[in-house]
Amino acid sequence: MNPKNRWVRLAKLLPCDDLCSIYRKYFPEKETRRPDLNPRLVLGAIMIKHICDLDERETVDQISENIYMQYFLGYSSFCDTPPFDPSLFVEFRKRLGLEQINAINGRWFFLS
């Protein structure tokens, strides 16, 4: 990995623990057998979407194709499988709401 790549640099600056704690308040772990999406993946995908000014489908496509974006999201190796269905962005927005998105933005505004 090129340490000068913007996604590598952003990954080092990202306050993951703070952001994940905000996320967990609104997306508590389920009692189902299906694993939850990693908060870093969800919040990082939202950040990628906004930093790159992409729509939902293009965001998922870019993540599937870009090893640096995957590094930013916490992947341990490259994976060309989509991380989730683009329609889940609607669910993320509904659950988080404006106040929570502002709280998240307040912790990462310096990154974009």
MILO-102641 format. One record per residue (C-alpha): residue number from 0; residue in one letter; x, y, z. Coordinates in Angstrom, 2 decimals. Example, Ala and Ser with C-alpha at 12.3 -4.5 7.8 and 13.67 -1.06 7.14 Angstrom:
# residues 2
[0,a,[12.30,-4.50,7.80]]
[1,s,[13.67,-1.06,7.14]]
***
This chain:
# residues 112
[0,m,[0.00,0.00,0.00]]
[1,n,[1.18,3.47,-0.85]]
[2,p,[1.24,5.40,2.45]]
[3,k,[0.63,8.64,0.53]]
[4,n,[-2.69,7.44,-0.88]]
[5,r,[-5.56,9.55,0.47]]
[6,w,[-7.53,6.52,1.72]]
[7,v,[-4.51,5.17,3.61]]
[8,r,[-3.92,8.59,5.19]]
[9,l,[-7.62,8.98,6.08]]
[10,a,[-7.70,5.50,7.61]]
[11,k,[-4.93,6.52,10.01]]
[12,l,[-6.83,9.67,11.03]]
[13,l,[-10.28,8.13,11.36]]
[14,p,[-11.52,8.09,14.98]]
[15,c,[-13.02,4.61,14.56]]
[16,d,[-13.89,3.96,18.22]]
[17,d,[-15.81,7.24,18.56]]
[18,l,[-17.69,6.74,15.33]]
[19,c,[-18.51,3.11,16.05]]
[20,s,[-19.91,4.01,19.48]]
[21,i,[-22.28,6.53,17.88]]
[22,y,[-23.31,3.94,15.30]]
[23,r,[-23.94,1.22,17.92]]
[24,k,[-26.42,3.47,19.74]]
[25,y,[-28.68,3.40,16.70]]
[26,f,[-27.84,0.01,15.26]]
[27,p,[-27.59,-2.29,18.29]]
[28,e,[-26.36,-5.82,17.73]]
[29,k,[-29.17,-8.14,16.72]]
[30,e,[-30.24,-11.37,18.31]]
[31,t,[-30.38,-12.98,14.88]]
[32,r,[-28.00,-15.49,13.38]]
[33,r,[-27.11,-13.09,10.57]]
[34,p,[-23.98,-11.07,11.33]]
[35,d,[-24.31,-7.29,11.51]]
[36,l,[-22.37,-5.07,9.17]]
[37,n,[-19.20,-3.70,10.71]]
[38,p,[-19.77,-0.08,11.83]]
[39,r,[-16.49,0.97,10.24]]
[40,l,[-17.69,-0.43,6.92]]
[41,v,[-21.05,1.36,7.11]]
[42,l,[-19.74,4.72,8.29]]
[43,g,[-16.74,4.56,5.98]]
[44,a,[-19.00,3.85,3.01]]
[45,i,[-21.11,6.88,3.93]]
[46,m,[-17.93,8.96,4.08]]
[47,i,[-16.72,7.64,0.72]]
[48,k,[-20.11,8.43,-0.79]]
[49,h,[-19.95,12.04,0.40]]
[50,i,[-16.23,12.68,-0.13]]
[51,c,[-16.44,11.42,-3.73]]
[52,d,[-19.96,12.76,-4.35]]
[53,l,[-21.24,9.38,-5.58]]
[54,d,[-24.69,7.83,-5.66]]
[55,e,[-25.41,4.69,-3.66]]
[56,r,[-24.82,2.18,-6.45]]
[57,e,[-21.60,3.83,-7.62]]
[58,t,[-20.31,3.94,-4.05]]
[59,v,[-20.75,0.17,-3.68]]
[60,d,[-19.18,-0.40,-7.11]]
[61,q,[-16.18,1.80,-6.29]]
[62,i,[-15.63,0.01,-2.97]]
[63,s,[-15.77,-3.36,-4.78]]
[64,e,[-13.09,-2.22,-7.25]]
[65,n,[-10.71,-0.17,-5.12]]
[66,i,[-8.24,-1.80,-2.73]]
[67,y,[-7.44,1.55,-1.11]]
[68,m,[-11.08,2.24,-0.27]]
[69,q,[-11.29,-1.27,1.16]]
[70,y,[-8.24,-0.56,3.31]]
[71,f,[-9.96,2.60,4.56]]
[72,l,[-12.98,0.46,5.49]]
[73,g,[-10.84,-1.97,7.48]]
[74,y,[-10.63,-4.88,5.03]]
[75,s,[-7.68,-7.19,5.65]]
[76,s,[-7.38,-8.15,1.95]]
[77,f,[-8.91,-7.25,-1.40]]
[78,c,[-12.43,-8.53,-2.08]]
[79,d,[-14.31,-7.91,-5.33]]
[80,t,[-17.68,-8.79,-3.80]]
[81,p,[-19.97,-5.82,-3.01]]
[82,p,[-19.91,-5.05,0.73]]
[83,f,[-23.71,-4.68,0.87]]
[84,d,[-26.68,-3.86,-1.34]]
[85,p,[-26.82,-0.16,-2.30]]
[86,s,[-30.41,0.02,-1.03]]
[87,l,[-29.08,-0.23,2.54]]
[88,f,[-27.98,3.41,2.37]]
[89,v,[-31.67,4.31,2.81]]
[90,e,[-31.80,2.27,6.02]]
[91,f,[-28.62,3.90,7.29]]
[92,r,[-30.07,7.39,6.72]]
[93,k,[-33.40,6.52,8.35]]
[94,r,[-31.85,5.07,11.48]]
[95,l,[-29.09,7.58,12.01]]
[96,g,[-31.03,10.77,11.36]]
[97,l,[-29.71,14.33,11.15]]
[98,e,[-28.50,14.66,14.75]]
[99,q,[-26.40,11.50,14.59]]
[100,i,[-25.02,12.31,11.15]]
[101,n,[-24.01,15.74,12.47]]
[102,a,[-22.30,14.06,15.44]]
[103,i,[-20.40,11.79,13.07]]
[104,n,[-19.54,14.71,10.80]]
[105,g,[-18.22,16.61,13.81]]
[106,r,[-15.70,13.85,14.44]]
[107,w,[-14.48,13.49,10.86]]
[108,f,[-15.01,16.89,9.23]]
[109,f,[-11.27,17.47,9.27]]
[110,l,[-10.76,14.46,7.01]]
[111,s,[-12.67,15.58,3.93]]
***
